[in-house]
Amino acid sequence: MVKDKEGATRYLTLTSLDQALKILHDRFACIPRTVKIPVQNSSGKITSEAVFSPLSVPAAHLSAMDGIAVRSCDTGEATDQKPVLLTHFARVNTGNVIPDGYDAVVMIEDVIEQDGSFLIHSAAHPWQHIRPIGEDIAETEMIIPLLTQIRPVDISAMISYGITEVPVLDLNVALIPTGSEIVPVGTKPLPGQVIESNMYMAAAMLSKSGVSITHYPIVQDDVNKITTTVNEAIQNHDIVIISAGSSKGTKDYTAQVIETLGEVIIHGVAIKPAKPVIMGEIAEKPVIGMPGYPIACHTILREIIQPLLSWYGFVTPEQNTVPVRLTSTLQSSIGTDEFVLATVGKIKEEWVASPLSRGAGVQMSMVRANAYLKIPSEQEGVETGDKTTAYLTVPTSVAEQVVLITGSHDPVIDHLSNLMRKSGIQIASSHVGSMGGLLTLKRGYCHLAPMHLLSEDGEYNIPYLQKYFPGEELVLICVAERVQGMVSRESLGFEAITSHRFINRQRGSGTRMLLDHLMKEKGITSDQIEGYDQEATTHLGVCLAVRSGDADLGMAVHSAARAFSLPFVPVGVERYELVTTKNLFESDPRIRAIAEIIKTQEFKVILTKLGGYETEKTGVIRYCN
């Protein structure tokens, strides 16, 4: 790497991810300390050595039943026809110590008391209904082995067996957020500022591995302040992680600070996102510098930090994989391992994966994702329909409950998702427009496709389904008839579209097609509209652009305008329906469950509260072909 005349870093070569991990592994011994901590505080920690019981439990022979303790040799001749009267016995209850000289217990239900003695009708075998010494655990027997993450049940057992302290691995990790544009949690950010969140994500992920975390306050972009903080952290911690300051900007000081206090081993790894990651050494301890973008930070935590922790003996999450078919093409650069967040769901017996936004700063992609894909450095990409591997970030059983809804956007889909969670069903929605949804459904890559396509004869949806699904039986579930209109800050109507800046929806969306239909009716051409080619992928995106002043008006549903408290002028009512194949509708109970929820009064109340929906046809099912 070199610096340009403005002092910003430029990379000449990048280290592969595999090579970077090998260098890191070979550089550091990765030997954690061992400490003893109170058992009751040890949940999630990793045992540094096997834990053995100092006691036998039970410590004496105990009765497992309410009854009488007997000598089994006295009972050998007892039968139903020839019962035996016992004169040597001891009354015991469950948990009582068995008196010396007795080796069996007869349940109280199986004896008859007779003049202070007991009559029995069957023989008792030795140790019948007796818990012997050490039945649960014997003195010196191992409770849990070394390198085990301690669970609540382990804590309970150790306490029961007389252990008060447990030896665990000890590793202290310092998290240092940097950046003058970063503000603390609870602060309302000004334009250009962001709330510090990366290190909270890091702390949550790393704490699950059993390490101890120190989260430092935000350090401003001042090389001296950063140097002082890192120098202090390295004295008391085993690993130091620095967020932001590793990229190409003139105020990215992490590499300079590490070089001042120690050595930069690697600056720049062939991984996307997170290429500017720094690996360094100060006082024989690893120091990792991460970019400030959340997805880049998340990638480094998963692909670099977690392997590093595993070398110290700490637990890292198990990685379940499933074979998936890709719903859209992913291009990538040769020589770089690229990781792409995705939503994975199962349609019939086949898994499909829908890639999410690849922008390093798009934090909601992490929230929406339940898996990620890896495009190896030797591949240029993966084509639509290709088979690849998805790495699940949730249990397989959870991913199997995902219903993929792909097509036209409406805010009510989020509320429908909330209702379905009560049934254990998770909705994952992608906003690609009505036409995009139909094509996705046709390829078998989603369960349901929301649409609102107006044909030239004024009919909604079915004419398009007959065209694109000739001969295939389809089911349409009506969500609502919704009001579309013009959103602005000044109560502008449709006639203002040629005199004000406009924000459009993407090609293939039902709203875009409705707009074009109205333009044709009124003889308006696209070149008369400033902003016709400026597109938003959701109704909320349109409203946000209008509210922020990027546009004067746009077309959206009433509920979106209401959510942003923007004036709304109606232009029409349209039928918003979820479409699926009849085969899927009949074979997948989750889809039928969604149809049933839409019919409920609870769902209709939500539509009414959101505003801009007519619910007379909500829940009505139509069939096509």
C-alpha positions as CSV (number, residue, x, y, z in Angstrom):
1,M,0.0,0.0,0.0
2,V,1.0,3.6,-0.6
3,K,-0.3,7.0,0.3
4,D,-1.4,9.6,-2.3
5,K,-0.6,13.3,-2.1
6,E,-3.6,13.9,0.2
7,G,-2.4,11.2,2.6
8,A,-5.1,8.6,1.9
9,T,-4.1,4.9,1.7
10,R,-4.1,3.2,-1.7
11,Y,-3.7,-0.6,-1.8
12,L,-1.2,-2.2,-4.3
13,T,-1.6,-5.8,-3.1
14,L,-4.1,-7.7,-1.0
15,T,-3.6,-10.8,1.1
16,S,-6.1,-13.6,0.6
17,L,-8.3,-14.5,3.5
18,D,-6.9,-17.9,3.9
19,Q,-3.3,-16.6,3.9
20,A,-4.2,-13.8,6.3
21,L,-5.7,-16.3,8.7
22,K,-2.6,-18.5,8.4
23,I,-0.3,-15.5,9.1
24,L,-2.4,-14.6,12.1
25,H,-2.4,-18.2,13.4
26,D,1.3,-18.6,13.0
27,R,2.1,-15.2,14.5
28,F,0.5,-15.6,17.9
29,A,0.7,-18.4,20.4
30,C,-3.0,-17.9,21.4
31,I,-2.6,-19.1,25.0
32,P,-5.3,-17.8,27.3
33,R,-5.0,-17.3,31.0
34,T,-6.8,-19.4,33.5
35,V,-8.8,-18.0,36.4
36,K,-11.1,-19.5,39.1
37,I,-14.5,-17.8,39.4
38,P,-17.5,-18.5,41.5
39,V,-19.6,-21.3,39.9
40,Q,-22.7,-19.2,40.0
41,N,-21.0,-16.6,37.8
42,S,-19.7,-19.0,35.2
43,S,-22.5,-19.3,32.7
44,G,-21.1,-19.1,29.2
45,K,-17.5,-19.4,30.3
46,I,-15.1,-22.1,29.0
47,T,-13.6,-24.6,31.3
48,S,-9.8,-24.5,31.3
49,E,-9.5,-28.0,32.8
50,A,-11.8,-30.9,33.5
51,V,-14.0,-30.5,36.6
52,F,-14.2,-33.5,39.0
53,S,-16.6,-34.2,41.8
54,P,-15.2,-34.0,45.3
55,L,-18.3,-35.9,46.6
56,S,-20.3,-39.0,45.9
57,V,-23.9,-38.3,45.4
58,P,-25.8,-39.8,47.1
59,A,-23.3,-40.0,49.9
60,A,-25.1,-43.0,51.5
61,H,-27.6,-45.7,50.4
62,L,-31.0,-44.0,50.1
63,S,-34.5,-45.3,49.9
64,A,-36.1,-44.6,46.5
65,M,-39.6,-45.4,47.8
66,D,-41.8,-45.0,50.9
67,G,-41.9,-48.4,52.6
68,I,-39.9,-50.7,54.8
69,A,-36.2,-51.5,54.6
70,V,-35.7,-55.3,54.8
71,R,-33.0,-58.0,54.6
72,S,-33.6,-59.6,51.2
73,C,-32.6,-63.0,52.5
74,D,-35.7,-62.9,54.8
75,T,-38.1,-62.5,51.9
76,G,-36.9,-65.3,49.6
77,E,-39.8,-67.7,50.3
78,A,-42.7,-65.2,50.1
79,T,-45.4,-65.9,47.5
80,D,-49.1,-65.1,47.1
81,Q,-50.0,-68.5,48.4
82,K,-47.4,-68.5,51.2
83,P,-46.8,-64.9,52.5
84,V,-43.9,-64.2,54.9
85,L,-44.3,-62.2,58.1
86,L,-41.3,-59.9,58.7
87,T,-40.2,-59.0,62.2
88,H,-36.9,-57.4,61.2
89,F,-37.5,-54.2,59.2
90,A,-37.2,-50.4,59.4
91,R,-39.7,-47.9,58.3
92,V,-38.3,-45.5,55.6
93,N,-39.5,-42.7,53.4
94,T,-38.2,-41.6,50.0
95,G,-34.7,-40.2,50.5
96,N,-34.1,-41.7,53.9
97,V,-30.7,-43.3,54.6
98,I,-31.0,-47.1,54.7
99,P,-30.0,-48.4,58.1
100,D,-27.1,-50.8,58.4
101,G,-28.0,-54.4,57.9
102,Y,-30.7,-53.9,55.4
103,D,-30.3,-54.3,51.6
104,A,-33.7,-53.8,50.0
105,V,-36.9,-51.7,50.3
106,V,-40.4,-53.0,49.9
107,M,-43.0,-50.4,48.8
108,I,-45.6,-49.6,51.5
109,E,-48.3,-50.5,48.9
110,D,-46.9,-54.1,48.8
111,V,-47.1,-54.9,52.5
112,I,-49.9,-55.6,55.0
113,E,-49.3,-54.5,58.6
114,Q,-50.2,-57.2,61.2
115,D,-49.7,-56.7,64.9
116,G,-46.6,-54.5,64.5
117,S,-45.1,-56.7,61.9
118,F,-45.4,-56.7,58.1
119,L,-46.8,-59.4,55.8
120,I,-45.3,-59.6,52.3
121,H,-46.4,-61.7,49.3
122,S,-43.3,-61.6,47.1
123,A,-39.6,-61.8,47.5
124,A,-37.4,-58.7,47.4
125,H,-34.1,-58.8,45.5
126,P,-30.9,-57.2,46.8
127,W,-30.8,-53.4,46.3
128,Q,-34.4,-53.3,45.3
129,H,-35.7,-49.6,45.5
130,I,-32.4,-48.4,46.9
131,R,-30.3,-45.6,45.5
132,P,-26.7,-46.8,46.1
133,I,-23.8,-44.5,47.1
134,G,-22.6,-42.6,44.0
135,E,-25.5,-43.6,41.9
136,D,-25.6,-40.0,40.5
137,I,-21.9,-39.4,40.5
138,A,-19.0,-41.0,42.3
139,E,-16.2,-39.1,44.1
140,T,-13.4,-38.2,41.6
141,E,-15.8,-38.8,38.6
142,M,-15.7,-36.1,35.9
143,I,-18.6,-33.6,35.8
144,I,-17.6,-31.7,32.6
145,P,-14.4,-31.9,30.5
146,L,-12.1,-29.1,29.6
147,L,-12.9,-26.6,26.9
148,T,-16.6,-26.9,27.6
149,Q,-18.9,-23.9,27.5
150,I,-20.7,-23.9,30.9
151,R,-24.5,-24.2,30.7
152,P,-27.1,-23.4,33.4
153,V,-27.5,-27.2,34.0
154,D,-23.8,-27.5,34.5
155,I,-23.9,-24.8,37.2
156,S,-26.7,-26.5,39.0
157,A,-24.8,-29.9,39.0
158,M,-21.5,-28.4,40.2
159,I,-23.2,-26.6,43.1
160,S,-25.0,-29.8,44.0
161,Y,-21.7,-31.7,44.0
162,G,-20.0,-29.3,46.4
163,I,-18.0,-27.2,44.0
164,T,-17.8,-23.4,44.7
165,E,-15.2,-22.3,42.2
166,V,-14.5,-23.4,38.6
167,P,-11.4,-22.8,36.5
168,V,-12.2,-21.1,33.2
169,L,-10.3,-19.6,30.3
170,D,-9.8,-15.9,30.6
171,L,-9.4,-13.6,27.6
172,N,-10.0,-9.8,27.8
173,V,-10.9,-8.1,24.6
174,A,-10.9,-4.3,24.3
175,L,-13.3,-2.6,21.9
176,I,-12.4,0.9,20.8
177,P,-14.8,2.9,18.6
178,T,-13.2,5.8,16.8
179,G,-14.4,8.7,14.6
180,S,-15.4,12.3,14.9
181,E,-18.7,11.6,13.2
182,I,-19.7,8.9,15.7
183,V,-22.0,9.8,18.6
184,P,-23.0,7.8,21.7
185,V,-26.1,5.7,22.2
186,G,-29.0,7.9,23.1
187,T,-27.8,10.9,21.1
188,K,-30.0,12.1,18.2
189,P,-27.5,12.3,15.3
190,L,-27.2,15.4,13.2
191,P,-26.8,15.1,9.4
192,G,-23.5,13.4,8.7
193,Q,-23.4,11.8,12.2
194,V,-24.0,8.1,13.1
195,I,-24.8,6.4,16.4
196,E,-22.0,4.1,17.5
197,S,-23.3,0.6,17.1
198,N,-20.6,-1.6,15.7
199,M,-18.9,-2.2,19.0
200,Y,-22.2,-3.1,20.6
201,M,-22.7,-5.8,17.9
202,A,-19.1,-6.9,18.5
203,A,-19.6,-7.1,22.2
204,A,-22.8,-9.2,21.8
205,M,-21.2,-11.6,19.4
206,L,-18.0,-12.0,21.3
207,S,-19.6,-12.4,24.7
208,K,-21.4,-15.5,23.4
209,S,-18.0,-17.1,23.0
210,G,-17.2,-16.7,26.7
211,V,-14.6,-13.9,26.5
212,S,-14.6,-10.7,28.7
213,I,-15.3,-7.4,27.0
214,T,-14.2,-3.8,27.8
215,H,-16.1,-1.3,25.7
216,Y,-14.2,2.0,25.5
217,P,-15.9,5.4,25.0
218,I,-15.7,6.9,21.5
219,V,-12.3,8.3,20.6
220,Q,-12.3,11.3,18.2
221,D,-10.3,11.4,15.0
222,D,-7.1,12.6,16.7
223,V,-4.0,10.4,16.3
224,N,-2.6,11.3,19.7
225,K,-5.9,10.4,21.5
226,I,-6.2,7.2,19.6
227,T,-2.6,6.3,20.3
228,T,-3.1,6.9,24.1
229,T,-6.3,4.8,24.2
230,V,-4.8,1.9,22.3
231,N,-1.6,2.0,24.4
232,E,-3.7,1.9,27.6
233,A,-5.9,-0.9,26.3
234,I,-2.9,-3.1,25.3
235,Q,-1.6,-3.0,28.8
236,N,-4.7,-4.7,30.3
237,H,-6.2,-6.7,27.4
238,D,-5.2,-9.7,25.3
239,I,-6.8,-8.5,22.1
240,V,-7.6,-5.0,20.9
241,I,-10.2,-4.3,18.3
242,I,-10.5,-0.8,16.8
243,S,-13.6,0.2,14.8
244,A,-13.2,2.7,11.9
245,G,-10.0,4.3,10.8
246,S,-8.8,1.4,8.7
247,S,-9.9,2.6,5.2
248,K,-8.5,5.0,2.7
249,G,-9.5,8.4,4.2
250,T,-7.0,11.0,5.3
251,K,-8.4,10.7,8.9
252,D,-8.0,6.9,9.1
253,Y,-5.3,6.6,11.7
254,T,-5.5,3.0,12.9
255,A,-2.6,1.7,10.8
256,Q,-0.5,4.7,11.9
257,V,-1.2,4.1,15.5
258,I,-0.4,0.4,15.3
259,E,2.8,1.2,13.5
260,T,3.8,3.7,16.2
261,L,3.2,1.2,19.0
262,G,4.0,-2.0,17.3
263,E,3.8,-3.5,13.8
264,V,1.2,-3.7,11.0
265,I,1.3,-7.2,9.8
266,I,-1.4,-7.0,7.1
267,H,-3.4,-4.0,5.8
268,G,-5.9,-5.1,3.2
269,V,-7.4,-8.5,2.7
270,A,-9.0,-9.8,-0.5
271,I,-12.4,-10.0,1.1
272,K,-15.6,-8.1,0.3
273,P,-17.0,-6.4,2.2
274,A,-14.1,-5.5,4.7
275,K,-11.1,-5.2,2.4
276,P,-9.4,-2.5,4.5
277,V,-9.1,-4.7,7.6
278,I,-5.8,-4.3,9.5
279,M,-4.0,-7.0,11.4
280,G,-1.2,-5.8,13.7
281,E,0.8,-6.7,16.7
282,I,1.5,-4.6,19.8
283,A,3.4,-6.0,22.8
284,E,3.0,-9.5,21.3
285,K,-0.8,-9.2,21.3
286,P,-3.1,-9.1,18.2
287,V,-4.7,-5.8,17.2
288,I,-7.4,-5.8,14.6
289,G,-8.6,-2.6,12.8
290,M,-12.0,-2.8,11.2
291,P,-13.8,-0.4,8.8
292,G,-16.7,1.5,10.2
293,Y,-19.4,0.1,7.9
294,P,-21.7,-2.3,9.8
295,I,-21.7,-5.2,7.3
296,A,-17.9,-4.9,6.9
297,C,-17.6,-5.0,10.7
298,H,-19.9,-8.0,10.9
299,T,-18.0,-9.9,8.2
300,I,-14.6,-9.4,10.0
301,L,-16.1,-10.5,13.3
302,R,-17.4,-13.7,11.7
303,E,-14.5,-14.5,9.3
304,I,-11.5,-13.3,11.3
305,I,-12.2,-12.6,14.9
306,Q,-14.2,-15.8,15.6
307,P,-11.5,-18.0,14.2
308,L,-9.0,-16.1,16.3
309,L,-11.0,-16.8,19.4
310,S,-11.3,-20.5,18.5
311,W,-7.5,-20.8,18.5
312,Y,-7.6,-19.6,22.1
313,G,-10.0,-22.4,22.9
314,F,-13.2,-20.3,22.9
315,V,-16.6,-21.5,21.5
316,T,-17.7,-20.2,18.1
317,P,-21.1,-20.8,16.5
318,E,-21.8,-24.0,14.6
319,Q,-22.3,-23.3,10.9
320,N,-25.2,-25.2,9.3
321,T,-25.3,-25.2,5.5
322,V,-28.0,-26.0,3.0
323,P,-27.8,-26.3,-0.8
324,V,-29.8,-23.4,-2.4
325,R,-30.8,-22.3,-5.8
326,L,-30.1,-18.6,-6.4
327,T,-32.9,-16.3,-7.3
328,S,-30.8,-13.6,-9.0
329,T,-27.3,-13.3,-10.6
330,L,-24.4,-12.2,-8.4
331,Q,-21.3,-10.8,-10.2
332,S,-18.0,-10.7,-8.3
333,S,-14.4,-9.9,-8.9
334,I,-11.8,-12.6,-9.5
335,G,-9.2,-12.7,-6.7
336,T,-11.6,-11.6,-3.9
337,D,-13.7,-13.8,-1.6
338,E,-17.1,-12.1,-1.4
339,F,-19.7,-12.7,1.2
340,V,-23.3,-11.8,0.4
341,L,-26.2,-11.7,2.9
342,A,-29.3,-13.5,1.8
343,T,-32.8,-14.6,2.8
344,V,-33.2,-18.4,2.5
345,G,-36.5,-20.3,2.4
346,K,-37.8,-23.7,1.5
347,I,-40.3,-24.0,-1.4
348,K,-41.6,-27.6,-1.4
349,E,-38.4,-29.6,-1.1
350,E,-36.0,-27.1,-2.5
351,W,-34.1,-24.3,-0.7
352,V,-33.8,-21.0,-2.5
353,A,-31.8,-17.9,-1.6
354,S,-32.5,-14.3,-2.4
355,P,-29.4,-12.1,-2.1
356,L,-29.9,-8.8,-0.2
357,S,-28.3,-5.4,-0.8
358,R,-24.5,-5.7,-1.0
359,G,-23.8,-2.1,0.3
360,A,-21.4,-2.3,3.2
361,G,-23.5,0.4,5.1
362,V,-26.9,-1.1,4.6
363,Q,-27.4,-2.3,8.1
364,M,-31.0,-3.7,7.6
365,S,-29.6,-6.4,5.3
366,M,-28.0,-7.9,8.4
367,V,-31.4,-7.8,10.2
368,R,-33.3,-9.3,7.3
369,A,-30.8,-12.0,6.5
370,N,-31.0,-15.5,7.8
371,A,-28.0,-16.8,5.8
372,Y,-25.0,-15.7,3.8
373,L,-23.4,-16.8,0.5
374,K,-19.7,-17.0,-0.3
375,I,-18.4,-16.4,-3.8
376,P,-14.9,-17.8,-3.8
377,S,-12.0,-15.7,-5.1
378,E,-11.7,-17.9,-8.2
379,Q,-15.3,-17.3,-9.4
380,E,-16.6,-14.3,-11.3
381,G,-20.1,-14.8,-9.9
382,V,-23.1,-17.1,-9.7
383,E,-25.9,-17.0,-12.2
384,T,-29.7,-17.0,-11.5
385,G,-30.9,-20.6,-11.0
386,D,-27.4,-21.9,-10.2
387,K,-26.9,-24.2,-7.2
388,T,-24.6,-23.0,-4.4
389,T,-24.2,-23.3,-0.6
390,A,-25.9,-21.0,1.9
391,Y,-24.4,-20.7,5.4
392,L,-27.4,-20.3,7.8
393,T,-27.2,-17.8,10.6
394,V,-30.3,-19.2,12.3
395,P,-31.2,-22.8,13.2
396,T,-32.3,-24.9,10.2
397,S,-35.8,-25.4,11.8
398,V,-36.3,-21.6,11.9
399,A,-35.2,-21.2,8.3
400,E,-37.7,-23.9,7.3
401,Q,-40.6,-21.7,8.6
402,V,-39.7,-18.8,6.3
403,V,-42.3,-17.8,3.7
404,L,-40.8,-15.8,0.9
405,I,-43.0,-12.9,-0.3
406,T,-41.5,-11.2,-3.4
407,G,-43.2,-8.4,-5.4
408,S,-45.0,-5.2,-4.9
409,H,-44.3,-3.3,-1.7
410,D,-46.9,-2.3,0.8
411,P,-46.4,-1.3,4.5
412,V,-49.1,-3.7,5.6
413,I,-46.9,-6.7,4.8
414,D,-44.8,-5.8,7.8
415,H,-47.9,-5.9,10.0
416,L,-48.9,-9.2,8.4
417,S,-45.5,-10.6,9.3
418,N,-46.0,-9.6,12.9
419,L,-49.3,-11.5,13.1
420,M,-47.8,-14.6,11.5
421,R,-45.0,-14.8,14.1
422,K,-47.6,-15.9,16.6
423,S,-48.0,-19.0,14.5
424,G,-44.3,-19.6,14.2
425,I,-44.3,-18.5,10.6
426,Q,-41.7,-15.9,9.5
427,I,-42.3,-13.7,6.4
428,A,-39.3,-12.5,4.4
429,S,-40.3,-9.9,1.9
430,S,-38.4,-8.5,-1.1
431,H,-39.6,-5.4,-3.0
432,V,-39.0,-5.9,-6.7
433,G,-42.3,-4.6,-8.1
434,S,-45.4,-6.5,-9.2
435,M,-43.8,-7.7,-12.5
436,G,-40.6,-8.7,-10.7
437,G,-42.7,-10.7,-8.3
438,L,-44.6,-12.5,-11.0
439,L,-41.4,-13.6,-12.7
440,T,-40.0,-14.8,-9.4
441,L,-43.1,-16.8,-8.7
442,K,-43.0,-18.2,-12.3
443,R,-39.5,-19.5,-11.7
444,G,-40.5,-21.1,-8.4
445,Y,-38.4,-18.7,-6.3
446,C,-41.0,-17.4,-3.9
447,H,-44.2,-18.6,-2.1
448,L,-46.3,-15.5,-2.7
449,A,-46.1,-12.5,-5.1
450,P,-47.9,-9.3,-4.1
451,M,-49.3,-7.5,-7.2
452,H,-51.6,-4.6,-8.3
453,L,-51.3,-4.5,-12.1
454,L,-53.9,-2.6,-14.0
455,S,-54.7,-3.8,-17.5
456,E,-56.0,-1.6,-20.3
457,D,-59.6,-2.9,-19.8
458,G,-59.5,-1.7,-16.2
459,E,-59.2,-5.2,-14.6
460,Y,-56.6,-5.8,-11.9
461,N,-54.1,-8.6,-12.0
462,I,-55.9,-11.5,-13.7
463,P,-55.2,-10.4,-17.3
464,Y,-51.4,-10.3,-16.5
465,L,-51.6,-13.7,-14.8
466,Q,-53.3,-15.2,-17.9
467,K,-50.6,-13.8,-20.1
468,Y,-47.6,-14.9,-18.0
469,F,-49.0,-18.1,-16.5
470,P,-50.9,-19.6,-19.5
471,G,-52.7,-22.8,-18.4
472,E,-51.4,-22.8,-14.8
473,E,-53.9,-22.7,-12.0
474,L,-53.3,-19.7,-9.6
475,V,-54.8,-18.5,-6.4
476,L,-55.2,-14.7,-5.6
477,I,-55.7,-13.6,-2.0
478,C,-57.0,-10.1,-1.7
479,V,-55.2,-8.1,1.0
480,A,-57.2,-4.9,0.4
481,E,-58.3,-2.4,-2.1
482,R,-56.0,0.5,-1.4
483,V,-55.9,4.2,-2.3
484,Q,-53.1,5.4,-4.4
485,G,-52.4,9.1,-4.8
486,M,-49.9,12.0,-5.0
487,V,-47.7,12.6,-2.0
488,S,-46.2,16.1,-1.5
489,R,-45.5,18.7,1.1
490,E,-48.0,21.2,-0.4
491,S,-51.1,19.1,-1.2
492,L,-50.2,18.8,-4.9
493,G,-52.4,16.9,-7.2
494,F,-51.7,14.8,-10.3
495,E,-51.8,17.9,-12.5
496,A,-48.6,19.2,-10.8
497,I,-46.6,16.3,-12.2
498,T,-45.3,18.4,-15.1
499,S,-44.4,21.5,-13.1
500,H,-42.7,20.0,-10.0
501,R,-39.8,17.6,-9.4
502,F,-41.1,14.0,-9.3
503,I,-39.9,10.8,-7.7
504,N,-41.0,7.7,-9.6
505,R,-41.3,4.0,-8.6
506,Q,-39.1,1.3,-10.3
507,R,-40.0,-0.2,-13.7
508,G,-42.3,-3.2,-13.3
509,S,-44.0,-1.9,-10.2
510,G,-47.7,-1.6,-10.2
511,T,-47.5,2.0,-9.1
512,R,-45.3,2.8,-12.1
513,M,-47.7,1.1,-14.4
514,L,-50.7,3.0,-12.9
515,L,-48.8,6.2,-13.4
516,D,-48.1,5.4,-17.0
517,H,-51.7,4.5,-17.5
518,L,-52.8,7.9,-16.1
519,M,-50.2,9.7,-18.2
520,K,-51.5,8.0,-21.3
521,E,-55.1,9.0,-20.5
522,K,-54.0,12.6,-20.0
523,G,-51.6,12.8,-22.9
524,I,-48.5,13.4,-20.8
525,T,-45.1,12.1,-21.9
526,S,-42.2,11.1,-19.7
527,D,-40.0,13.9,-21.1
528,Q,-42.4,16.4,-19.6
529,I,-41.8,15.1,-16.1
530,E,-38.6,16.2,-14.2
531,G,-37.5,13.1,-12.2
532,Y,-39.4,10.5,-14.2
533,D,-36.2,8.4,-14.3
534,Q,-35.5,8.9,-10.6
535,E,-36.7,5.7,-8.9
536,A,-37.6,4.5,-5.4
537,T,-38.2,0.8,-4.7
538,T,-40.9,1.3,-2.0
539,H,-43.8,3.6,-1.1
540,L,-41.9,4.6,2.0
541,G,-38.9,5.5,-0.2
542,V,-41.1,7.9,-2.2
543,C,-42.4,9.6,0.9
544,L,-38.9,9.9,2.4
545,A,-37.6,11.5,-0.8
546,V,-40.5,14.0,-0.7
547,R,-40.2,14.8,3.0
548,S,-36.4,15.3,2.7
549,G,-36.8,17.7,-0.3
550,D,-35.2,15.5,-2.9
551,A,-38.5,15.6,-4.8
552,D,-41.6,17.7,-4.7
553,L,-44.1,14.9,-5.2
554,G,-44.5,11.2,-5.9
555,M,-47.1,8.5,-6.2
556,A,-47.6,6.2,-3.2
557,V,-50.3,4.5,-1.1
558,H,-52.2,6.6,1.5
559,S,-50.9,4.5,4.4
560,A,-47.3,5.5,3.5
561,A,-48.1,9.2,3.3
562,R,-49.9,9.0,6.6
563,A,-46.9,7.3,8.2
564,F,-44.8,10.4,7.2
565,S,-47.5,12.9,7.9
566,L,-47.5,14.1,4.3
567,P,-50.4,15.6,2.4
568,F,-52.1,13.1,0.1
569,V,-54.3,13.6,-2.9
570,P,-56.0,10.4,-4.2
571,V,-55.9,9.4,-7.8
572,G,-57.5,5.9,-7.7
573,V,-58.3,2.7,-5.9
574,E,-56.5,-0.5,-6.8
575,R,-56.7,-4.2,-5.8
576,Y,-53.7,-5.4,-3.9
577,E,-53.5,-9.2,-3.9
578,L,-51.1,-12.0,-3.0
579,V,-50.7,-14.6,-5.8
580,T,-49.5,-18.1,-5.5
581,T,-49.9,-21.3,-7.5
582,K,-52.8,-23.6,-6.7
583,N,-50.3,-26.4,-6.1
584,L,-48.4,-24.4,-3.5
585,F,-51.7,-23.2,-1.9
586,E,-52.9,-26.7,-1.4
587,S,-49.6,-28.3,-0.4
588,D,-48.2,-25.6,2.0
589,P,-50.2,-25.1,5.2
590,R,-48.3,-21.9,5.9
591,I,-49.7,-20.2,2.9
592,R,-53.2,-21.2,3.8
593,A,-52.5,-19.9,7.4
594,I,-51.6,-16.5,5.9
595,A,-54.9,-16.5,3.9
596,E,-56.8,-17.2,7.1
597,I,-55.1,-14.4,9.0
598,I,-55.9,-11.9,6.3
599,K,-59.6,-12.8,6.7
600,T,-59.6,-12.0,10.4
601,Q,-61.1,-8.9,12.0
602,E,-57.7,-8.3,13.7
603,F,-56.1,-7.8,10.3
604,K,-58.9,-5.6,9.1
605,V,-58.5,-3.4,12.2
606,I,-54.8,-2.9,11.3
607,L,-55.7,-1.9,7.8
608,T,-58.2,0.7,9.1
609,K,-55.7,2.1,11.5
610,L,-53.0,2.5,8.8
611,G,-55.5,4.3,6.7
612,G,-56.1,4.3,2.9
613,Y,-57.5,0.8,2.7
614,E,-61.0,-0.5,1.8
615,T,-61.6,-3.9,3.5
616,E,-64.8,-5.1,1.9
617,K,-62.9,-7.6,-0.3
618,T,-60.1,-8.3,2.2
619,G,-59.5,-12.0,2.5
620,V,-61.5,-12.8,-0.7
621,I,-59.9,-15.6,-2.7
622,R,-60.1,-15.6,-6.5
623,Y,-58.9,-18.3,-8.9
624,C,-57.2,-17.8,-12.3
625,N,-57.1,-20.3,-15.2
